[in-house]
């Protein structure tokens, strides 16, 4: 029998499940709900076709009708290398097994490269919503250059029947200006063709590491990356869970305000994530946090991340390596344990 959420959280259960946020109140947020497309997205300039494709994702899988999303992302074969990603479980060299994992796990959608999705599109695009990832960081080039370059086109995503396109921007990187312009144009075109848009809003700059501390996961800096993503008309923003705060003050650049740290955040993980949601136009652009890399306590960590995201006001979890780098049955169990958090009506906003 699968352990309960409380059992998986262990000695953190009381703190995470009963924390009350005293920064930005939940009443100020646009929170996931069964009618989120009608209540929030319909007010935008998105076309009826975009709204239909968004609704198709919200209406698919185990979390159908909740307003929350459980997405399987498997695009690591490019950046992390296929060998590093799939050697622990070689069946996933075959794209069909990636789709099968998403279907068996009852996910809302599957996100992958145009190559992976395109190779099986005629068999599966009508069975589960596709999210076609357009750009990637390619690390076969030596020496490595950390940049997001286009691997696919909006037209390819449209022709394979994708419900949405995805893209990554390395905010803070030397190449970020070009990435912002490319993604802005791609997202505009995707909306014109009727597809939703999802932005992987990551930070990348050596200067964000200072005095032995790493601020790539700081709430204030990741929050600004999320705000920029919403400004690019991302319908959904993917961001890593914040682990710290005070990035602006530590690296001593950019602009911030004392109240960000004294009133809008605390050091509690739910409050740090709440600030991410606040930057997503108060939740109008849904925040999905990533599940992170594979590790020994994958199940526990995935459930913990889901609880933090949900109670902060987020829209769900997008989790790949924790699931596909193990036997399919175990991967399905991890994903469904996360889904249980979002399906559990007793786990509410902080």
ABEGO torsion letter per residue (X at the ends): XBBBAAAAAEAAAAAAAABBBABBBAAABBBBBAAAAAAAAAABABBAAAAAAAAAAAABEAABGAGBBBBBBBAAAAAAEAAAAAAABAAAABAAAAAAAAAAAGBABBBBBAAAAAAAAAAAAAABBBBBBABBBBAABOBBBBBBBBABBAAAAAAAGBABBBBBBBBGBAAAAAAAAAAAAAAAAAAAAGBBBBBBBBBBBAAABBGGBBAAABAAAAAAAAAAAAAAGBABBBBBBBABBGAAAAAGBEBBBAAAAAAABBABAAAAAAAAAAAAGGGABBBBBBAEBBBAAAAAAAAAAAAAAAAAGBAEBBBAAAAAABBAAAAAAAAAAAAAAAABAABBBX
